[in-house]
Amino acid sequence: MAGSIVTNGMSMQALTLLLSRFQREMILDQTGLEGSFEIQLEWSPNQSTDGPALPTALQEQLGLRLESHKGPVDVLVVDSAEKIPADN
């Protein structure tokens, strides 16, 4: 099992931030749940027989559901960058 989160106290907002990093996709907390939760989550990051994919693991192990939505996202664009010369 390659994906695993085990903690005695994590907020839903922290969980979604962590899952966003694992998935390299933006995951938002829309549960409305506040406070800290004990979390034990294990999943397989690739489609192997080692375990469930993340959406399945979230549903089966934590009772949470991932839904895909499209919407506006703020993006920071860097047009150019220049190296500042160091003093000699």
C-alpha positions as CSV (number, residue, x, y, z in Angstrom):
1,M,0.0,0.0,0.0
2,A,1.8,3.2,-1.2
3,G,-0.7,5.9,0.0
4,S,-1.3,6.2,3.7
5,I,-2.5,8.9,6.2
6,V,-2.7,8.0,9.9
7,T,-3.3,10.7,12.4
8,N,-5.0,11.3,15.7
9,G,-6.1,14.9,14.9
10,M,-6.5,16.5,11.5
11,S,-9.0,19.0,10.2
12,M,-10.9,18.3,6.9
13,Q,-9.2,21.4,5.5
14,A,-5.7,19.9,6.3
15,L,-6.8,16.6,4.8
16,T,-7.9,18.1,1.5
17,L,-4.6,20.1,1.3
18,L,-2.6,16.9,1.9
19,L,-4.7,14.9,-0.6
20,S,-4.2,17.7,-3.2
21,R,-0.5,17.3,-2.9
22,F,-0.7,13.5,-3.3
23,Q,-3.1,13.8,-6.3
24,R,-1.5,16.9,-7.9
25,E,-5.0,18.2,-8.3
26,M,-7.0,20.8,-6.3
27,I,-9.2,19.1,-3.8
28,L,-11.5,21.5,-1.8
29,D,-13.2,20.8,1.5
30,Q,-17.0,21.2,1.1
31,T,-18.0,18.9,4.0
32,G,-18.8,21.8,6.4
33,L,-17.2,19.7,9.2
34,E,-15.1,21.5,11.8
35,G,-12.7,20.2,14.4
36,S,-10.1,17.6,14.3
37,F,-10.6,14.0,13.3
38,E,-8.8,10.7,13.8
39,I,-8.0,9.5,10.3
40,Q,-6.7,6.2,9.0
41,L,-6.7,6.1,5.2
42,E,-4.8,3.7,2.9
43,W,-5.0,3.6,-0.9
44,S,-3.1,2.7,-4.0
45,P,-1.9,5.7,-6.0
46,N,-1.9,3.6,-9.2
47,Q,-4.5,1.2,-10.6
48,S,-2.9,-1.9,-9.1
49,T,-4.3,-4.7,-7.0
50,D,-2.5,-3.5,-3.9
51,G,-5.5,-1.6,-2.7
52,P,-8.3,0.7,-3.6
53,A,-7.9,4.0,-5.6
54,L,-8.2,7.2,-3.5
55,P,-11.9,7.9,-4.3
56,T,-12.9,4.4,-3.3
57,A,-10.7,4.4,-0.2
58,L,-12.2,7.8,0.9
59,Q,-15.7,6.4,0.5
60,E,-15.2,3.0,2.1
61,Q,-12.8,4.0,4.9
62,L,-13.9,7.5,5.9
63,G,-17.4,7.9,4.3
64,L,-16.3,10.9,2.2
65,R,-16.9,11.3,-1.5
66,L,-14.9,13.1,-4.1
67,E,-16.9,14.9,-6.8
68,S,-15.4,16.4,-9.9
69,H,-16.4,20.0,-10.7
70,K,-15.1,22.6,-13.1
71,G,-14.9,26.2,-12.0
72,P,-12.8,29.3,-11.9
73,V,-9.3,29.0,-10.4
74,D,-6.9,31.8,-9.5
75,V,-3.6,31.4,-11.3
76,L,-0.4,33.3,-10.8
77,V,1.5,33.8,-14.1
78,V,5.2,35.0,-14.2
79,D,5.8,36.8,-17.5
80,S,9.5,37.2,-17.0
81,A,12.3,37.1,-14.5
82,E,15.7,38.7,-14.4
83,K,18.7,37.8,-12.3
84,I,19.8,40.6,-10.1
85,P,23.6,41.2,-10.5
86,A,25.6,40.5,-7.4
87,D,27.9,43.3,-6.1
88,N,31.5,42.6,-6.9
